[in-house]
Amino acid sequence: MNRDEALRLFRKITGLLTEPVLLVAADTQVLAANPAAVRLLPGVQDDPLLSSLVSESVDDVAACVRQWLRTGHPTPAGLTLHGYDGSRVRCRCFGARAQWLATPTVHLRAVRIDPGDRFLTLKERVNAVEREQTLRFRATEERNALTTSLSAAHDRLEHLHALVVALAAASTTTGVVQAVAEHVPTVLGCTGADLHLTPVPPGPIRLRIPVPPDAALALTMDGTPPAEHLESVTALIGGALKNL
């Protein structure tokens, strides 16, 4: 049976049914509709996409069609059809693969349901639980990320405070050099920090940062520290040297 013959047979069989019945392709395009569907759904005879006839999203409609294509037995799903008068008709839609057609096609029958329908109520509760779980999961992720960020900021402030105290207590250049070696690595996250008051000797993985007046900070690390962190550290060291 070719497609045209199948569509004529579909219209003949479903013509007397009072419930809307549709044939829907795998790409969700409506291929045929019985008279009850034509009376209910504006534009259904223009081969629209099923998503244009319902309130649900394109992704939700596509998921329903994929599910129906996998079964030969009518499987229910909730869809809200758009009527001519602008009304929203909540329906339990039974879909299954139309096995008399060679191409993947869904045979869909829509049954109007009332707001107290147990199937609809259960489905809406499940959807609400899923939405709540998604929101909770996202909130937990955001809270954990914020906690991690705050903890890192707190630790850095403590390390920076320790550097400030050590530099303030240093009364000689030797004391400043020792304070830098002890505290700067924890502030900038490097393995070594050396303050040189003379030209810095060459090194394979050293960053040389000028520190006024006439000093240089040599850092041993794999990358480059954040500019704002480096700026605050060099300003503190330069201030300590200037005050000696």
Order of alpha helices (4+ residues) and beta strands (2+ residues): alpha-beta-beta-alpha-alpha-beta-beta-beta-alpha-alpha-beta-beta-beta-alpha
